[in-house]
Amino acid sequence: MARPRQALLTRERIVEAAAGLIDAEGIDACSMRRLATELGVQGPSLYNHFATKAEIVDAVAEAVVAQVDISGFQDTDWREGLRLWAKSYHAVLSAHPNIVPVLATGPGRRPAGLAMAEAVFGALVDAGWSRARATHIGALMRYLITGSALGSFALGFEDDPGLYGRYPHLHRAHELAAHRDAVDEGAFELGLDLLIDSLSDRYDQGVRR
């Protein structure tokens, strides 16, 4: 009998498998050997598509950023564009937290990352912000978004009431983990509101440099 045909190995299959490993176990788990096993192929066959693990991780980062919605900059005021983009970016990174350290270093040569930077920067400059200030705003937004996805503030506290007995203002800190979404998402939303409101005030006052 003829052997069943093996599914064609493509860059897309490799990236999809690598993304699954990274999401589940972190970047360190995504070795070339482990990835080949997951795909049911011999290790050397991966090198026909990617020269190194770093290239694969970079491709995963590109695929994640490609999920971010930047269309809000097309038909809305820059304030609403920033808000819609930030929420989308935050949601995407929150779904893929293990790739955030790679994305936090910047877009590099990744087309989706550069397209996102172009959309944000372009919208701000077109709205009248100076190029220098638009750069600052873009960086500040990225600090908020990637920082909020790097780790959970709520999970930084132990579920142990006795641990906080000597700290009178932290006597309910052990409850934070049980309310992770409300704490972490609430903090992001507050930060985003304050940031955009502050920028809006400066913009309306004509302080755009």
Secondary structure, DSSP 8 states (H G I E B T S, - for coil): ----------HHHHHHHHHHHHHHH-GGG--HHHHHHHHTS-HHHHTTT-SSHHHHHHHHHHHHHTTS--THHHHS-HHHHHHHHHHHHHHHHHHSGGGHHHHTT--TT-HHHHHHHHHHHHHHHHTT--HHHHHHHHHHHHHHHHHHHH--SGGGS-S-GGGGTT-GGGTTGGGGGGGHHHHHHHHHHHHHHHHHHHHHHHHHTT---
